[in-house]
Amino acid sequence: MSNYRVSFVFCCLIIIMISVIDIYWLVKNSSLILEFEMNPIGRWLIYKDGGSVALFVSLKVIGTFTVISTLIFLYKIHALKTMIVASVLSLLQLILLCYLLW
């Protein structure tokens, strides 16, 4: 495997794993989520689902799947540019993880 491919897979794994952690915390704290959720779209989705986080979680999973699928597709077209995008997304996910943990 090339260095780009290994780095790309690592970035994708970071994106997926932190998304899973984010969803875990969302479900775990679902009874308090409206007090702490800062995402206005997330709050709206929870409100529209009668206080349940099911719709929000479902859309988060679909979003993560879409992002990873798009990255894989684009990597086949232009590896270097996609690697840059994947690296930035990984960094943003790591920032989210720091926010979730502290």
C-alpha positions as CSV (number, residue, x, y, z in Angstrom):
1,M,0.0,0.0,0.0
2,S,1.2,3.5,-0.8
3,N,1.8,6.1,1.9
4,Y,-1.1,8.1,0.5
5,R,-3.4,5.1,0.8
6,V,-2.4,4.3,4.3
7,S,-2.8,7.9,5.4
8,F,-6.2,8.1,3.6
9,V,-7.5,4.9,5.4
10,F,-6.2,6.3,8.7
11,C,-8.0,9.6,8.1
12,C,-11.2,7.8,7.2
13,L,-11.0,5.6,10.4
14,I,-10.5,8.8,12.5
15,I,-13.6,10.3,10.9
16,I,-15.7,7.2,11.5
17,M,-14.5,6.5,15.0
18,I,-15.0,10.0,16.3
19,S,-18.5,10.1,14.6
20,V,-19.3,6.9,16.5
21,I,-18.1,8.4,19.8
22,D,-20.2,11.5,19.1
23,I,-23.3,9.4,18.4
24,Y,-22.7,7.3,21.5
25,W,-22.6,10.5,23.7
26,L,-25.7,11.8,21.9
27,V,-27.6,8.6,22.7
28,K,-26.1,8.3,26.2
29,N,-27.1,11.8,27.1
30,S,-30.4,11.9,25.2
31,S,-32.4,12.9,28.2
32,L,-30.3,16.0,28.6
33,I,-29.4,16.7,25.0
34,L,-31.7,19.7,24.4
35,E,-30.0,21.5,27.2
36,F,-26.5,21.0,25.8
37,E,-26.9,20.5,22.0
38,M,-25.4,23.6,20.4
39,N,-26.2,22.6,16.8
40,P,-29.4,24.4,15.8
41,I,-30.2,21.8,13.1
42,G,-29.7,19.0,15.7
43,R,-32.0,20.8,18.2
44,W,-34.6,21.3,15.5
45,L,-34.5,17.6,14.5
46,I,-34.8,16.5,18.1
47,Y,-37.8,18.9,18.5
48,K,-39.4,17.6,15.3
49,D,-39.0,14.0,16.6
50,G,-40.8,14.7,19.8
51,G,-37.7,14.9,22.0
52,S,-36.2,11.7,20.6
53,V,-32.7,11.6,19.2
54,A,-33.5,8.8,16.7
55,L,-34.0,11.1,13.7
56,F,-30.8,13.1,14.6
57,V,-28.8,9.9,15.0
58,S,-30.1,8.4,11.8
59,L,-29.1,11.5,9.8
60,K,-25.7,11.6,11.5
61,V,-25.1,8.0,10.4
62,I,-26.3,8.8,6.9
63,G,-24.1,11.9,6.8
64,T,-21.0,10.0,7.9
65,F,-21.7,7.3,5.4
66,T,-22.1,9.9,2.6
67,V,-18.8,11.7,3.6
68,I,-16.8,8.5,3.6
69,S,-18.3,7.2,0.4
70,T,-17.6,10.5,-1.3
71,L,-14.1,10.5,-0.1
72,I,-13.5,7.0,-1.4
73,F,-15.0,7.9,-4.8
74,L,-12.9,11.1,-5.0
75,Y,-9.7,9.4,-3.9
76,K,-9.9,7.2,-7.0
77,I,-10.1,10.3,-9.2
78,H,-7.5,12.5,-7.4
79,A,-5.7,11.0,-4.4
80,L,-3.6,14.0,-3.4
81,K,-6.5,16.5,-3.3
82,T,-8.8,14.0,-1.5
83,M,-6.0,13.3,1.0
84,I,-5.9,17.0,1.9
85,V,-9.7,17.1,2.3
86,A,-9.6,13.9,4.4
87,S,-6.8,15.3,6.6
88,V,-8.8,18.5,7.2
89,L,-11.9,16.5,8.1
90,S,-9.9,14.3,10.4
91,L,-8.5,17.4,12.2
92,L,-12.0,18.8,12.6
93,Q,-13.2,15.5,14.0
94,L,-10.3,15.5,16.5
95,I,-11.2,19.0,17.6
96,L,-14.8,17.7,18.1
97,L,-13.4,14.9,20.2
98,C,-11.5,17.3,22.4
99,Y,-14.7,19.3,22.8
100,L,-16.6,16.2,23.7
101,L,-14.1,15.0,26.2
102,W,-13.5,18.3,27.9
